[in-house]
């Protein structure tokens, strides 16, 4: 799977000031992670409604960071799930705007999903599917095996300690199916 970091992007001061004014959010000098600091899980719906009204890519970028943080802070699984359903389609629709944010939340340098944010497995799946759909001709057996193995892990069907063995067996099975002409 392509884990190459996309071009760095961060929120502009102008976009942050506009979003802060529109949503009545505090903004002070020295707030390094402003979009994460001001996010409030109770205001997810308000943020979402405002996002749908935006036409400016910089403002969408900033507000998506707030939305993702707000979703991650949900305390009930059902609330988180509802937030993710709403976010997923918007991220896919505006993927080029949010590519760096998605990459950031994938937290690829940490294989242990228990040490990641709640949203990380969902964001990783979105990244994989988006990358795979755009690059269907270049995915290798190993990358496909990794996708399948990560999905099995995310759904609790295998344990982390068995991941490498499952990936190896899955790759072997894919290679056999390719040799039989089942996959190109």
C-alpha distance (Angstrom), angle and dihedral (degrees) to the residues before:
residue distance angle dihedral
X1 . . .
X2 3.77 . .
X3 3.78 108.5 .
X4 3.76 94.7 166.4
X5 3.76 109.8 141.7
X6 3.80 111.8 -114.5
X7 3.77 121.9 -131.8
X8 3.81 109.5 -63.2
X9 3.76 116.0 -102.0
X10 3.77 131.8 176.3
X11 3.76 135.7 175.4
X12 3.77 117.4 -81.6
X13 3.77 120.9 -125.3
X14 3.79 90.2 -122.4
X15 3.82 92.4 53.4
X16 3.81 92.1 46.7
X17 3.80 91.6 50.1
X18 3.82 91.2 49.1
X19 3.81 93.7 48.5
X20 3.81 90.6 45.1
X21 3.81 90.8 52.3
X22 3.82 93.8 44.1
X23 3.81 94.2 49.1
X24 3.80 99.0 31.0
X25 3.81 93.7 -117.2
X26 3.78 123.8 159.5
X27 3.78 116.4 -108.4
X28 3.77 122.1 -176.0
X29 3.77 133.7 168.9
X30 3.77 112.1 -96.4
X31 3.80 95.6 36.0
X32 3.80 96.3 132.6
X33 3.81 96.7 179.8
X34 3.78 96.3 32.5
X35 3.81 98.5 158.9
X36 3.80 91.1 52.3
X37 3.81 94.8 42.4
X38 3.80 95.8 53.1
X39 3.82 97.5 42.9
X40 3.79 114.1 115.2
X41 3.79 120.7 -170.4
X42 3.81 90.9 -145.6
X43 3.81 90.8 61.5
X44 3.80 97.9 52.2
X45 3.81 93.5 113.1
X46 3.81 91.8 48.6
X47 3.81 90.4 51.6
X48 3.80 91.3 47.6
X49 3.80 94.1 51.4
X50 3.79 89.8 49.8
X51 3.82 92.3 47.4
X52 3.80 90.2 57.1
X53 3.81 90.0 56.4
X54 3.81 95.2 52.8
X55 3.80 124.9 105.1
X56 3.81 98.1 172.2
X57 3.83 115.7 93.8
X58 3.81 94.1 -150.9
X59 3.80 91.3 52.6
X60 3.82 91.0 46.7
X61 3.81 89.2 50.8
X62 3.81 92.8 52.6
X63 3.78 94.8 43.5
X64 3.82 92.7 48.5
X65 3.79 89.1 57.3
X66 3.80 88.1 53.7
X67 3.81 91.5 46.3
X68 3.80 93.5 50.9
X69 3.81 91.9 48.0
X70 3.81 90.0 47.5
X71 3.81 91.1 50.8
X72 3.79 91.2 48.3
X73 3.80 90.8 53.7
X74 3.82 93.6 56.4
X75 3.80 109.0 122.3
X76 3.82 98.5 -158.6
X77 3.79 119.2 67.5
X78 3.80 91.1 -139.6
X79 3.82 90.9 53.7
X80 3.79 91.0 49.0
X81 3.81 90.9 48.8
X82 3.80 91.3 51.5
X83 3.80 90.9 49.1
X84 3.80 91.6 49.5
X85 3.80 92.3 51.5
X86 3.80 89.2 54.6
X87 3.81 94.7 44.2
X88 3.79 97.9 44.9
X89 3.79 97.0 65.0
X90 3.79 92.9 44.3
X91 3.78 92.2 50.0
X92 3.80 91.1 49.4
X93 3.81 91.9 47.6
X94 3.80 92.2 49.9
X95 3.80 97.5 30.0
X96 3.80 96.5 138.9
X97 3.81 90.0 55.0
X98 3.81 92.3 48.6
X99 3.81 101.3 34.1
X100 3.81 94.2 110.1
X101 3.81 92.8 44.7
X102 3.80 90.6 50.8
X103 3.80 90.5 49.4
X104 3.83 90.7 49.0
X105 3.82 92.9 52.1
X106 3.84 91.5 46.5
X107 3.80 87.0 71.9
X108 3.80 90.5 -159.2
X109 3.80 92.8 178.5
X110 3.81 89.0 70.3
X111 3.82 117.3 65.5
X112 3.82 93.6 179.7
X113 3.80 104.3 87.2
X114 3.80 90.1 -167.1
X115 3.82 87.3 69.5
X116 3.82 93.0 49.5
X117 3.77 134.0 82.3
X118 3.79 119.1 -81.0
X119 3.78 90.6 -108.8
X120 3.82 96.5 49.2
X121 3.84 98.2 91.4
X122 3.80 90.5 49.0
X123 3.79 92.8 47.0
X124 3.81 90.7 47.7
X125 3.79 90.8 52.3
X126 3.80 90.3 49.9
X127 3.84 90.3 49.0
X128 3.81 91.7 50.0
X129 3.78 94.2 47.5
X130 3.78 93.4 44.8
X131 3.80 92.1 47.0
X132 3.82 92.5 44.4
X133 3.81 94.0 48.9
X134 3.81 91.1 51.1
X135 3.80 94.9 44.2
X136 3.81 106.1 32.3
X137 3.79 93.1 145.1
X138 3.80 96.4 57.4
X139 3.80 105.1 47.6
X140 3.79 112.3 116.4
X141 3.79 129.2 -146.8
X142 3.79 88.8 -105.3
X143 3.81 92.1 52.1
X144 3.81 92.1 47.7
X145 3.80 90.1 48.0
X146 3.80 89.0 51.2
X147 3.81 91.0 51.3
X148 3.79 92.2 50.7
X149 3.80 93.4 44.0
X150 3.81 92.7 48.9
X151 3.80 90.1 50.4
X152 3.81 90.7 50.9
X153 3.80 89.4 49.3
X154 3.81 93.4 46.8
X155 3.80 90.8 51.6
X156 3.80 91.7 49.3
X157 3.80 94.1 -115.0
X158 3.81 93.9 125.1
X159 3.78 134.2 26.1
X160 3.79 124.0 -115.3
X161 3.82 91.2 -117.2
X162 3.85 89.4 60.3
X163 3.81 96.5 45.6
X164 3.81 98.2 100.3
X165 3.82 93.5 47.8
X166 3.82 92.2 47.1
X167 3.81 90.1 48.2
X168 3.83 91.1 50.7
X169 3.82 92.8 50.1
X170 3.81 91.7 44.5
X171 3.82 91.3 51.6
X172 3.81 90.7 49.9
X173 3.82 90.6 51.4
X174 3.82 91.3 48.4
X175 3.81 90.6 50.2
X176 3.82 90.5 51.1
X177 3.80 91.5 49.3
X178 3.83 89.9 48.2
X179 3.80 90.5 51.6
X180 3.82 88.6 53.1
X181 3.81 89.6 52.7
X182 3.81 95.7 -110.2
X183 3.82 92.1 122.8
X184 3.78 130.9 31.0
